[in-house]
Amino acid sequence: MNKSIVLLSGGMDSATALSIAKSKRLSCYALTINYGQKHSTEIEKAKLIANHFQVIEHKIIEIDLTVFGGSALTDKSIDIPENESQGIPVTYVPARNTIFFSLSLAWAEVIGANSIYSGVNAIDYSGYPDCRPEYIEAMQGLVNLATKATVEGNSIAIEAPLLSMNKIDIIKNGIENDVDFSKTVSCYQLTKQSKSCGVCDSCRIRLKAFEELNLIDRIEYV
Amino acid sequence: MNKSIVLLSGGMDSATALSIAKSKRLSCYALTINYGQKHSTEIEKAKLIANHFQVIEHKIIEIDLTVFGGSALTDKSIDIPENESQGIPVTYVPARNTIFFSLSLAWAEVIGANSIYSGVNAIDYSGYPDCRPEYIEAMQGLVNLATKATVEGNSIAIEAPLLSMNKIDIIKNGIENDVDFSKTVSCYQLTKQSKSCGVCDSCRIRLKAFEELNLIDRIEYV
């Protein structure tokens, strides 16, 4: 069976990406990155999701991006916005996807994986530069040159199956592929003690999609 | 003054890269990454070098690449070779430069730096895939698309001034630009307690270059 690294945050998108990788009968290795995000509870959710899909291994690694700051998700001095953002949102984390892909590339090379699955999508967060198709293409170009594995002819494909999906498509795909969305989290403000806020960008996009699908979102809101 | 992130390992190459950035009157921010390398003493050397060149700030960040392993530098089960390597050496660390550039990109974006200086060079370690000109070009292509800063028109140049230099050129350039090579380290086997081995790839390349230049290498060897 082909091996795949799946970047798993604990959110809806990466859970769906994992479910799609599983549906292709790949041996999945989940990678979760604790980068100092305010909503660190997502790491607990990632464990539940990894367990649900019985991944071969789930690594959780630490890289403290709060030392750089510059994002509402990693910088205490920047509040999470509660109104719809214009342009690139302050929740954008500088170079996050580039860092995540590079770490997954290291693991992919070591275990001989042929793909890296990620839940990036360009629709709901069109403001994030590192969620666009041209970015994914450039990352693939880099990967083709970056490692001993790829130089020696073993391809490592950057897979972003959700790239052109909206949240409604993502939920439909996830349900089809056995995602339990009650085990996912979206809220940027969630700490271990509280319920989802319902008002941050991420909560609003989630709630709207569930509503439009006439489905009940079985997570707790304040 | 333009700001620059300089990837500083504590070795000769990155020290020279920093000296070149300083010679261009850039405001230098040094980034050192403690990735679990066996030769962790290089981090102490990086501090000396950063101090010598009076960088604006020196960040040392931790990312444990031993969790992936797959390299003689990060994996206890793989010995550092003491004979000349054929092909891509076992000291190659999967995706290391990609990880390092991605981290420096995060900091560059947050502080508004226009360049990232690195000591990568394709000559002495031609076996490392992520030290080749085509890799650096692909990284630049990715950077141009990856961040809010670059999408908004602020370029971040990937600078690899040592790319085509051999060790002799590097030492000459370093001396010209005030590098004190006695504050650098090359040995892969060096721990905090011991002297440089003189026999690993890295030591041999260093010793040979000093010898050919008729210069004394003022670090201690066993």
Interface residues (C-beta under 8 A of the other chain):
Chain A: K59 I61 E62 I63 D64 L65 V67 F68 G69 G70 I88 Y92 V93 P94 A95 R96 N97 T98 I99 F101 S102 L103 L105 A106 W107 E109 V110 P129 D130 R132 E134 Y135 A138 M139 G141 L142 N144 L145 A146 T147 K148 A149 T150 V151
Chain B: K59 I61 E62 I63 D64 L65 V67 F68 G69 G70 I88 Y92 V93 P94 A95 R96 N97 T98 I99 F101 S102 L103 L105 A106 W107 E109 V110 P129 D130 R132 E134 Y135 A138 M139 G141 L142 N144 L145 A146 T147 K148 A149 T150 V151
